[in-house]
C-alpha cells in the first residue's frame, strides 16, 4: 500500500508530518465525505465556446443516510 504524508505528527509542531496509510485516508474520506469541484472551458482565440462546471460527491452510503429511529414496542 502507498503511504502519504498528510497528517500532523504532534500538536507541538503542526508543520511536521507523519506517514498515513492510503487505506486510512480512504476510510476517513468515505466516513465523512468529500466534494470535488472543477470547471472546464473550451476556448479558441480567447473566445469561450463551451464551459462545463463539475461537482462530485464521494462518500459511503452510511455517511449520507440519516440514522434510523429505534422502534419502540
DADASUL-V361549 format. One record per residue. RES is the residue in one letter. NEAR is the number of other ideal C-beta (glycine too) atoms within 12 Angstrom. Layout:
{{RES NEAR} {RES NEAR}}
This chain:
{{X 11} {X 13} {X 15} {X 17} {X 16} {X 18} {X 18} {X 15} {X 15} {X 11} {X 9} {X 8} {X 10} {X 11} {X 11} {X 13} {X 15} {X 17} {X 17} {X 21} {X 17} {X 16} {X 14} {X 19} {X 21} {X 20} {X 16} {X 21} {X 21} {X 19} {X 17} {X 17} {X 18} {X 18} {X 13} {X 14} {X 13} {X 12} {X 13} {X 13} {X 15} {X 12} {X 11} {X 9} {X 7} {X 7} {X 10} {X 13} {X 12} {X 12} {X 13} {X 13} {X 12} {X 13} {X 12} {X 12} {X 17} {X 19} {X 20} {X 17} {X 12} {X 14} {X 18} {X 14} {X 10} {X 8} {X 8} {X 7} {X 6} {X 6} {X 5} {X 4} {X 3}}
